[in-house]
């Protein structure tokens, strides 16, 4: 009888310990860090991607869902002005988030004021 009581007690305690472990698990969320690169646009495919020649070499950026273009003075560049302002040879600061190994553009600051 003592053996059966001991087995039942161990089973109960083991189940309680497993249940307690389940309740104590936490999930951590990752935070996204926005970083930027500086250079000159060497290839440009509007709405898809562009390549910037940086000090470390050419870097490819792809477009995110929403990309904001602005001047270095903070003025937002309109859609109609984009072709004249964002083109091969334009110096830029590209703010991006990482999506796996891809650099996804969130903001482009054009240095041609």
Rosetta blueprint (number, residue, H / E / L):
1 X L
2 X H
3 X H
4 X H
5 X H
6 X H
7 X H
8 X H
9 X H
10 X H
11 X H
12 X H
13 X H
14 X H
15 X H
16 X H
17 X H
18 X H
19 X H
20 X H
21 X H
22 X H
23 X H
24 X H
25 X L
26 X L
27 X L
28 X L
29 X L
30 X L
31 X L
32 X L
33 X L
34 X L
35 X E
36 X E
37 X E
38 X E
39 X E
40 X E
41 X E
42 X E
43 X E
44 X E
45 X E
46 X L
47 X L
48 X L
49 X E
50 X E
51 X E
52 X E
53 X E
54 X E
55 X L
56 X L
57 X E
58 X E
59 X E
60 X E
61 X E
62 X E
63 X E
64 X E
65 X E
66 X E
67 X E
68 X E
69 X E
70 X E
71 X E
72 X L
73 X L
74 X L
75 X L
76 X E
77 X L
78 X L
79 X H
80 X H
81 X H
82 X H
83 X H
84 X H
85 X H
86 X L
87 X L
88 X L
89 X L
90 X L
91 X E
92 X E
93 X E
94 X E
95 X E
96 X E
97 X E
98 X E
99 X E
100 X L
101 X L
102 X E
103 X E
104 X E
105 X E
106 X E
107 X E
108 X E
109 X E
110 X E
111 X L
112 X L
113 X L
